[in-house]
Structures are given as C-alpha cells and as structure tokens.
Amino acid sequence: MAEIRWNEEVEKRKEELIRDLQSLIQIKSVLDESHATSDAPLGKGVKEALDFMLKLGERDGFSSRNVGNVAGHIEFGQGDELLGILCHVDVVPEGDGWSVEPFGGEIKDGKIFGRGSIDDKGPTMAAYYAMKIVKDLGVPINKRVRMIIGTDEESDWRCVDHYFQVEEMPTFGFAPDADFPIIYAEKGIADFDIVQTAKEKDAAESEVEVLSFQSGRRYNMVPDHAKAVLMIHHGETKILQQFSDYLSENGLQGKYFMDRGDLVLEMEGISVHGSEPEKGKNAGLYLCDFLSRLDLPKYENDFFQFVSHYFHQDFTGDSLGLAYEDDITGKLSLNAGILSFDRNRGGKIGISMRYPVTFPLKDRIDQLKNSLRDKGLAIENFSDSKPHHVDKDHPFIQTLANVYEQQTGEKAELLAIGGGTYARSLDTGVAFGALFPGRPDVAHQKDEYMFLEDLWKATAIYAQAIYELTR
C-alpha cells in the first residue's frame, strides 16, 4: 500500500472541519440542571451538543448511539478489540471580559475563538475528522474505533460513569483533552467543602460586618471575580483607602460603590484551570485576605482569617499539612474554587485537591478533619477520583510516541498532570493532545482559542494514530 500522506488528507477537509467546529462552538453547552428534562437531564445545551455530534456521525456513515441522554458514541470498523477516543462537548461557563462572542466560533489571526475551542470541542472535532479520514480511505483495520462523547466532564463525570455501567470498556484508548506529547499519569482529584460549624455571634461592636461574600463557580476553576457586601458602622473613608491601596499593592483591578446604604466591594482576578492554581490570580482569596485585615465580628473574622492564612498564596496545601510530592506525578496542589460567606449560614470553601499517585489520602484527610474540628470547621461533600497511570513501556504508549515523533519531528516526552481527563475512566488510557508544547494554555480563560495550524496538525496525528493502533 502506498504511503498515506495524512497532512494532505487533512488539507482536503479543512473547510468542512472548520464549519462543523464553528457549529459545535456556537452551541452553549454549559451544565444547566435548573432546566433539566427527561430528555436533557443535564440541560438543553449539553444535550444539543451531544445530538450534534451523533448526527454528524450518522451523516458521515458511522454508527452512533445515544446512551441515557448524557453520553453517546460514534463507531466504525470491526474486530474484537476496541480503540476508544474519549471526548467531551460540555464547557465551563464563559465568564466575563471577552473581546469576541464567547459562543461565536470567530476566526481571526490564525485562531478559532470560543468557549470550548481548546477544551474540548476543537480537539474533539480533530479526532472526529481523523476517524473520518481513516474511514474514507477504506484502509484495512482489524479493530473497532469508537469515539465516546461525554457531557459532564467539567463537573461530576456522570456521563462516563453512566456510560460504562451499560457499555463496553475499550481495550485501550486516549482522550484528546490535555497536552501533547503523551500524558501517561494523572493525579487523583478530591473535591470537598470546608464549612464553618461554629457560629457564635459576637456582641461586641466592630467597624464593619460582612453581610455576604461570593466568589467562584466551579471547583476546577480559579475564580476571576469576587464580591462582598459590607455594613459599615464607622471608618468608611479609612476602609475605602485601604481597599484602594490593597488593589494597587497587589496589581489588581476592583471597584466599590454604595447599594441601599451598604458598601459593595468587587475584585477581579485571572481565571485558569484549577489543576494549576499558581498560574492565575484567585480573586476570592485576595478579597478574603483584604477582609481579614478589617475590624470584623469574631465569627466573621475567624472565617476570613482562616482563608487568608491557610489558602492565600499557598497552592500546595503546606499550611494545612497536606503538602506531598512523588516522582510519578509531582506535587499536590489545592484550588479554592468556590468561596462564600453569609452571616446566617457561615462560611464555605469549595476545594479541588490534585494529589500524587502515592499520596496516603485517607490518613491525611482524617488528620485534616481533626485539625479543622478544633477551629470550628468541618469537611462536607467529599468526592474522590483516584490517580491513574499506565506503564511507560506499554506498547500502546510506544505506538503513540512513534506517531507523534513522525508527525512533528520532536521527542515524545511522557508527562504527568494534575488535571483529570477521561483517560482515567479507561483501564488502559492516556491523554494525547491537543495542546502542543510551547502554546499558552487558555482553557477556561476569556478569549479561549485554538490555533488553526494546531487543529490541522492534531487531526493528522490522530488519523495516523488510529490507523497504526488498529492495523
């Protein structure tokens, strides 16, 4: 058989690929359980995106299946073994401050913009067209190829949990939802809330009371906005000057205004993925740190002092006694993704902890519970996704490495990450692209984009990988 020129096959389908990707980006597929129905249990938008992909598969001659309206798959080929390609079409909320339409799919400066363009709609469409190329060429393969599509990756993974209760586990597979070259190991992900249990009110008068505080939408996002509503008893001018000075000293943007006699403070940060919180600016933690410096009632002061001391500028859990590191997946990290305070309900911190493969989770969490109890705090809503890794010498990994090196001319380094991809749902799975080395990671940020050049290159890599893995 003549050598297949994968880049040329991608070139023939560029315009069609872009049109389909733009249509997918234009679907606002954000989790919305408040408007759930039996046909769309996670909301209309994510179901619409799932339906779009399944109809695309039917259009192009694949077999497709809806699995419980929360997941689905597109498949071709034959054989006992199954190659899985695990993608997701749900996206995080768009947030504020975009210079383009968040769900527009606009193309400019060699990039396609929009929420999900790099996480994970662009890579999903690259993998889909890779499947289409292999199928269109009619090359002989001896395995089935199945794209598994989820709709709850950015939240609770109910999609793949349900999918693998009723559907076949792939023999091996990859998730195009992270970085190239190859991510062979992923940290464990434990999400939990630290909540204030001791709520004794202080009768002594203070300069100010916090009526409410809110920051963040998701555990796995660094909050880029925080808001506090304060009742000022005295010292308003001093507090406003302190706030202005704090913004200036920390290079932050913010504003203040009066609303029905109460002082409202707002602060802006920089949102990044919660697996690398040190790369962003957590607006919630900064505003908590500022509030901890004010004369507050004890009940409020205890909470904001705790947040400031144990979380502000501490991304490794050192202050909480959680710091840990191993040679497989590196250091533990903590992201305070959701923070809130209400003077009637108390304070709450929503944590996403990314922990190494060898981390003694139960022992450390038990120790943390004991130390928090003494501070009038408790852990609630604990959930855990175990660490995952595949042996570096596995033939599956070696095949992917060879393809990557042939396509790029660069060494296929094996990586470990704190992010969680669908690869951990597989017995033998890795994350494989689509963010190339040296490119900025703009997932979950405003003006999210994917370079078109990278879209084409990823499609060619995936096409050759599918071919090599199924021969």
C-alpha positions in Angstrom: 0.0 0.0 0.0 1.3 3.5 -0.9 2.3 5.7 2.0 -0.6 7.8 3.3 0.1 11.5 3.5 -2.0 12.4 6.5 -1.5 16.1 6.3 -2.7 16.1 2.7 -5.8 14.3 3.7 -6.5 16.9 6.4 -5.9 19.7 3.8 -8.7 18.3 1.6 -11.2 18.6 4.5 -10.2 21.9 6.2 -13.2 23.9 5.2 -15.7 21.3 6.2 -13.9 20.7 9.5 -14.0 24.4 10.3 -17.7 24.7 9.5 -18.5 21.8 11.8 -16.3 23.1 14.6 -17.9 26.5 14.4 -21.4 25.0 14.6 -20.3 23.0 17.7 -18.8 26.0 19.4 -22.0 28.0 18.7 -23.9 25.6 21.0 -23.8 27.0 24.5 -23.3 23.6 26.1 -22.9 24.6 29.8 -24.4 22.4 32.5 -27.9 23.6 33.4 -29.7 21.3 35.7 -32.2 24.0 36.7 -33.8 23.5 33.3 -33.3 19.7 33.1 -35.9 17.5 31.4 -36.1 13.7 31.0 -34.6 14.1 27.5 -31.9 16.5 28.7 -31.1 15.7 32.3 -28.0 18.0 32.3 -29.7 20.8 30.4 -30.7 21.7 26.9 -27.3 23.0 25.8 -25.2 19.9 26.6 -27.9 17.6 25.1 -27.9 19.8 21.9 -24.1 19.4 21.6 -24.3 15.6 22.1 -27.1 15.4 19.4 -25.0 17.5 17.1 -22.1 15.1 17.2 -24.3 12.0 16.9 -26.0 13.4 13.8 -22.6 14.3 12.4 -21.7 10.6 12.7 -24.9 9.5 11.0 -24.3 12.0 8.2 -20.8 10.5 7.5 -21.8 6.9 7.6 -20.7 5.9 11.2 -22.9 4.0 13.6 -24.0 6.1 16.5 -25.8 5.6 19.8 -27.3 7.9 22.5 -26.6 6.5 25.9 -29.1 7.8 28.5 -29.1 11.3 27.0 -25.8 12.1 28.9 -23.3 10.3 26.7 -23.1 8.6 23.3 -20.7 7.1 20.8 -19.8 7.1 17.1 -18.1 3.9 15.8 -16.7 2.2 12.7 -14.5 -0.8 12.0 -14.7 -4.4 13.0 -12.9 -6.8 15.4 -13.0 -8.0 19.0 -10.7 -5.2 20.3 -11.9 -1.7 20.7 -10.0 1.6 20.5 -11.7 4.3 22.5 -11.4 8.0 21.9 -12.9 9.8 24.8 -14.1 13.4 24.3 -16.5 15.9 25.9 -18.7 18.6 24.5 -19.7 20.3 27.7 -17.9 23.5 28.6 -17.3 25.7 31.6 -19.3 29.0 31.9 -18.0 31.7 29.6 -17.2 34.2 32.4 -16.7 37.9 31.7 -14.4 40.2 29.8 -14.4 38.6 26.3 -13.3 40.6 23.3 -15.2 38.3 20.9 -18.5 36.5 21.2 -17.9 33.5 23.6 -20.0 31.2 21.5 -19.3 32.6 18.1 -16.5 30.5 16.7 -14.9 33.6 15.2 -11.8 33.1 13.2 -9.0 35.7 13.2 -5.2 35.9 13.4 -4.9 32.2 12.6 -7.1 31.2 15.5 -10.6 30.0 16.2 -12.1 31.6 19.2 -14.8 30.5 21.6 -15.6 28.7 24.8 -14.5 25.1 24.3 -12.3 25.8 21.3 -9.3 24.1 23.0 -11.3 22.4 25.8 -12.6 20.2 24.3 -14.6 21.0 21.1 -11.6 21.7 18.9 -9.7 18.5 19.9 -13.0 16.6 19.6 -13.5 17.7 16.1 -9.9 17.0 15.2 -10.4 13.4 16.5 -13.7 13.1 14.7 -12.2 14.1 11.4 -9.3 11.8 12.0 -11.7 8.9 12.3 -13.5 10.2 9.1 -10.2 10.2 7.2 -9.3 6.6 8.1 -12.9 5.5 7.3 -13.0 7.4 4.0 -9.7 5.9 2.9 -11.0 2.4 3.3 -7.7 1.2 4.7 -7.8 -2.3 6.3 -8.1 -2.2 10.1 -8.7 -5.1 12.5 -10.2 -3.3 15.4 -13.3 -1.1 16.1 -12.8 2.6 16.6 -15.3 4.3 18.9 -15.5 8.0 19.9 -17.2 8.2 23.3 -18.8 11.6 23.9 -19.5 12.9 27.4 -21.5 15.9 28.5 -20.5 16.3 32.2 -16.7 16.3 32.2 -16.4 19.8 33.6 -18.5 18.8 36.7 -19.2 15.4 38.1 -18.5 12.9 35.2 -22.0 11.4 35.5 -21.8 10.9 31.7 -18.9 8.4 31.6 -20.0 6.9 34.9 -23.3 6.0 33.4 -21.8 5.1 30.0 -19.5 2.4 31.4 -22.3 0.9 33.5 -24.0 -0.1 30.3 -21.4 -0.1 27.6 -18.2 -1.9 26.8 -14.8 -0.8 28.2 -12.3 -0.1 25.4 -9.3 -2.3 25.1 -7.2 0.9 25.2 -7.8 4.5 24.3 -6.9 8.1 24.5 -8.5 11.4 25.5 -7.7 14.4 23.2 -8.3 16.8 26.1 -4.9 17.9 27.5 -1.3 18.3 26.2 0.9 16.7 23.6 3.0 14.7 23.6 1.6 12.0 25.9 0.2 12.2 29.5 0.7 8.8 31.0 -0.1 9.8 34.6 -2.8 11.9 36.2 -3.1 13.0 39.8 -6.0 12.0 42.0 -8.8 14.6 42.3 -10.6 15.1 45.6 -13.3 17.8 45.8 -14.7 18.8 49.1 -16.1 21.7 51.1 -14.7 23.2 54.3 -17.6 24.7 56.1 -17.9 26.8 59.2 -19.7 24.9 62.0 -19.1 27.2 65.0 -21.4 30.2 64.5 -21.4 32.0 67.8 -22.2 35.7 67.2 -20.0 38.4 68.9 -22.0 41.1 70.7 -19.0 43.5 70.7 -19.3 46.2 68.1 -17.0 46.2 65.2 -16.2 48.7 62.5 -17.8 46.6 59.8 -19.9 43.5 59.2 -19.8 41.2 56.2 -23.4 40.7 55.0 -22.4 38.4 52.2 -19.4 37.2 50.2 -19.3 35.2 47.0 -16.6 34.1 44.6 -16.3 31.3 42.0 -18.5 29.0 40.0 -16.6 25.6 39.9 -14.2 23.7 42.0 -11.9 23.3 39.0 -11.6 27.0 38.1 -9.6 29.7 39.7 -12.2 32.5 40.4 -11.7 35.7 38.4 -14.3 37.7 40.3 -15.3 38.2 44.0 -17.9 40.4 45.6 -18.5 41.3 49.2 -21.4 43.4 50.7 -20.5 45.2 53.9 -22.4 47.0 56.6 -20.2 49.9 57.8 -20.6 51.1 61.3 -17.8 53.6 61.2 -14.5 54.2 59.5 -15.8 54.1 55.9 -13.2 56.5 54.5 -10.4 54.6 56.0 -11.8 51.3 54.6 -12.1 52.7 51.1 -8.5 53.9 51.2 -7.3 50.6 52.5 -9.1 48.8 49.6 -7.6 51.2 47.0 -4.2 50.7 48.5 -4.6 46.9 48.6 -5.6 46.8 44.9 -2.6 48.9 43.9 -0.1 46.9 46.0 -1.2 43.6 44.5 -1.7 44.7 40.9 -5.4 44.0 41.0 -8.5 45.6 39.4 -11.6 46.3 41.5 -14.3 48.8 42.4 -16.6 49.9 45.2 -20.0 51.5 45.4 -22.9 52.0 47.7 -26.1 50.0 47.4 -29.0 50.9 49.6 -26.6 52.0 52.3 -24.3 49.1 52.2 -20.8 49.1 50.7 -20.1 46.7 47.9 -16.5 45.7 47.1 -15.7 43.8 43.9 -12.3 42.4 42.8 -11.1 41.0 39.6 -8.5 38.2 39.2 -7.2 35.9 36.5 -9.0 32.6 35.9 -7.1 29.4 35.0 -7.7 25.7 35.3 -7.9 24.6 38.9 -5.1 22.0 38.3 -2.6 24.8 38.1 -3.9 27.5 40.5 -0.5 29.1 40.9 -0.8 30.4 37.3 -3.9 32.5 38.0 -5.0 35.2 40.4 -7.7 34.0 42.7 -10.0 37.0 43.2 -11.8 35.2 46.0 -8.7 34.6 48.1 -7.4 38.1 47.5 -10.7 39.6 48.7 -10.8 37.3 51.7 -7.3 38.4 52.5 -8.3 42.0 52.4 -11.4 41.4 54.6 -9.3 39.6 57.1 -7.5 42.9 57.8 -10.6 44.7 58.8 -12.2 45.0 62.2 -14.9 42.3 61.9 -17.1 40.5 64.5 -15.3 37.3 65.8 -17.5 34.9 63.9 -16.7 36.6 60.6 -13.1 37.3 61.4 -12.4 33.6 62.2 -13.5 32.6 58.8 -11.7 35.2 56.8 -8.5 34.9 58.9 -8.6 31.1 58.3 -9.0 31.5 54.5 -6.2 34.1 54.3 -3.8 32.1 56.5 -4.3 28.7 55.0 -5.1 29.3 51.4 -3.9 32.7 50.2 -0.7 32.2 48.1 -0.4 28.6 49.4 -1.1 26.3 46.4 0.5 23.1 47.8 -1.5 22.6 51.0 1.5 23.2 53.1 -0.3 25.3 55.7 -3.0 22.6 56.1 -0.4 19.8 56.5 -1.3 18.3 53.1 1.9 19.0 51.2 3.2 16.0 49.4 5.3 15.0 46.3 6.3 11.9 44.4 8.4 11.1 41.4 5.5 10.0 39.2 3.1 12.9 39.4 4.9 15.6 41.3 3.4 18.0 44.0 0.0 18.1 45.5 -2.0 21.2 44.6 -5.0 23.0 46.1 -7.5 25.2 44.4 -10.1 27.2 46.4 -12.6 27.4 43.5 -15.8 28.4 45.3 -15.9 30.7 48.4 -18.9 32.1 50.2 -20.0 33.7 53.4 -23.4 34.5 54.8 -23.7 35.8 58.3 -26.6 33.4 58.9 -25.2 30.3 57.3 -21.5 30.9 57.9 -18.6 30.4 55.5 -17.7 27.7 53.0 -14.7 27.0 50.8 -15.0 24.6 47.9 -11.7 22.8 47.3 -10.3 20.9 44.4 -7.2 18.9 45.6 -5.0 17.3 43.0 -2.9 14.6 44.8 0.0 12.4 43.7 -0.3 8.7 42.9 1.4 7.6 46.2 -0.4 10.1 48.4 -1.9 8.5 51.6 -5.3 10.1 51.1 -7.4 8.6 53.9 -4.7 9.2 56.6 -4.1 12.9 55.6 -7.8 13.7 55.3 -8.5 12.2 58.7 -5.7 14.3 60.1 -7.2 17.4 58.4 -10.7 16.7 59.8 -9.3 16.6 63.3 -7.4 19.8 63.0 -10.4 21.6 61.4 -12.7 20.5 64.2 -10.6 22.5 66.7 -11.2 25.6 64.5 -15.0 25.2 64.3 -14.8 23.8 60.8 -15.7 20.5 59.1 -15.3 18.7 55.7 -18.5 18.0 53.8 -19.4 16.8 50.3 -16.2 14.8 49.8 -15.7 13.1 46.4 -12.7 11.4 45.0 -11.4 10.3 41.6 -8.4 8.0 42.1 -5.0 8.7 40.4 -4.3 7.0 37.1 -1.2 5.9 35.2 -0.1 3.5 32.5 3.3 1.9 32.4 5.8 3.9 30.3 6.8 0.8 28.3 3.3 -0.3 27.3 3.1 -0.9 23.5 0.1 1.4 23.3 2.2 4.3 24.6 5.1 3.4 22.3 2.9 3.5 19.2 1.5 6.9 20.1 5.1 8.1 20.8 6.3 6.9 17.3 3.3 8.6 15.6 3.9 11.9 17.4 7.6 11.9 16.6 7.0 11.1 12.9 4.4 13.9 12.6 6.3 16.6 14.5 10.0 15.6 14.4 10.1 16.2 18.1 10.7 13.9 21.1 7.6 12.4 22.6 8.2 13.2 26.2 5.9 11.4 28.7 4.1 13.8 31.1 2.2 13.7 34.4 -0.6 16.3 35.1 -2.8 17.5 37.9 -5.8 17.8 35.6 -8.3 15.0 35.2 -9.2 13.7 31.8 -11.5 10.9 30.6 -8.3 8.7 30.2 -8.7 7.8 33.9 -12.0 6.2 33.1 -10.2 3.5 31.0 -8.2 0.5 32.3 -5.5 1.4 29.7 -5.8 5.1 28.7 -3.7 8.2 28.3 -4.4 11.8 27.4 -3.0 12.7 24.0 -3.1 16.3 23.0 -4.3 18.6 21.6 -2.3 21.4 23.2 1.2 21.5 21.7 4.4 22.3 23.7 5.1 26.0 24.0 1.5 27.1 23.3 -0.3 29.0 26.1 -3.0 27.1 27.9 -6.1 29.2 27.5 -8.6 26.6 28.6 -11.2 28.1 31.0 -10.0 31.6 30.2 -11.7 34.5 28.5 -11.0 34.7 24.7 -10.2 30.9 24.7 -8.9 29.9 21.3 -7.1 27.2 19.3 -4.5 27.8 16.6 -5.8 26.6 13.2 -2.3 25.3 12.4 -2.5 23.1 15.6 -6.0 21.9 14.7 -4.8 20.6 11.3 -1.7 19.1 12.9 -3.6 17.4 15.7 -6.1 15.9 13.1 -3.2 14.4 11.1 -1.6 12.9 14.3 -4.9 11.4 15.4 -5.6 9.9 12.0 -2.2 8.2 11.8 -2.5 7.1 15.4 -5.9 5.5 14.8 -4.5 3.8 11.7 -1.4 2.5 13.5 -3.3 1.3 16.5 -5.9 -0.7 14.5 -3.7 -2.4 11.9 
